[in-house]
Amino acid sequence: MAEFKYLEKQEKIIEKKKAELEDKTKNLLHESKMNRIKEKYDTLVKKKKSGKSNLEDEILLGIYKDTIEIEEKENK
């Protein structure tokens, strides 16, 4: 009987740690995705400042800017 309770406790601990790891993984993936978006945004800003951007770049710049703003608002 004592072994069964011990195993139940261990199972709960394992499930909790698994959930924590899943959350951390999800957060890291999201952070990585946002870093890539910010890098692309910065590249397009530099391109725009140099005068070498075209209409497609301007559209992407707006999309990336909106995405970054939305994410920052959600994380506050």
C-alpha positions as CSV (number, residue, x, y, z in Angstrom):
1,M,0.0,0.0,0.0
2,A,2.8,2.4,0.9
3,E,4.5,1.6,-2.4
4,F,1.4,2.5,-4.3
5,K,1.1,5.9,-2.6
6,Y,4.8,6.5,-3.3
7,L,4.4,5.7,-6.9
8,E,1.3,8.0,-7.2
9,K,3.3,10.8,-5.7
10,Q,6.2,10.2,-8.1
11,E,3.8,10.1,-11.0
12,K,2.3,13.4,-10.0
13,I,5.8,14.9,-9.7
14,I,6.8,13.6,-13.1
15,E,3.6,15.0,-14.7
16,K,4.2,18.4,-13.2
17,K,7.8,18.5,-14.4
18,K,6.7,17.3,-17.9
19,A,4.2,20.2,-18.0
20,E,6.8,22.7,-16.9
21,L,9.2,21.4,-19.6
22,E,6.5,21.7,-22.2
23,D,5.8,25.3,-21.2
24,K,9.5,26.2,-21.3
25,T,9.8,24.6,-24.7
26,K,6.8,26.5,-26.0
27,N,8.2,29.7,-24.7
28,L,11.6,29.1,-26.2
29,L,10.1,28.3,-29.6
30,H,8.0,31.5,-29.4
31,E,11.0,33.6,-28.4
32,S,13.0,32.1,-31.3
33,K,10.2,32.9,-33.7
34,M,10.0,36.5,-32.5
35,N,13.7,36.9,-32.7
36,R,13.6,35.9,-36.4
37,I,10.8,38.3,-37.1
38,K,12.7,41.1,-35.4
39,E,15.8,40.3,-37.4
40,K,13.8,40.4,-40.6
41,Y,12.2,43.7,-39.5
42,D,15.5,45.3,-38.7
43,T,16.9,44.2,-42.1
44,L,13.9,45.8,-43.9
45,V,14.3,49.0,-41.9
46,K,18.0,49.2,-42.9
47,K,17.0,48.5,-46.5
48,K,14.3,51.2,-46.4
49,K,16.8,53.7,-44.9
50,S,19.3,53.0,-47.7
51,G,16.5,53.7,-50.3
52,K,16.7,50.2,-51.8
53,S,13.3,48.9,-50.6
54,N,10.4,48.1,-53.0
55,L,6.6,47.8,-52.5
56,E,6.9,44.2,-51.3
57,D,9.5,45.2,-48.7
58,E,7.2,48.0,-47.5
59,I,4.3,45.6,-47.1
60,L,6.4,43.1,-45.2
61,L,7.8,45.9,-43.0
62,G,4.2,46.8,-42.0
63,I,3.3,43.2,-41.3
64,Y,6.4,42.6,-39.1
65,K,5.9,45.9,-37.3
66,D,2.3,45.0,-36.5
67,T,3.3,41.5,-35.4
68,I,5.9,42.8,-33.0
69,E,3.5,45.4,-31.5
70,I,0.8,42.8,-31.0
71,E,3.2,40.4,-29.3
72,E,4.6,43.1,-27.0
73,K,1.0,44.1,-26.0
74,E,0.1,40.4,-25.3
75,N,3.2,39.9,-23.1
76,K,2.5,42.9,-20.9
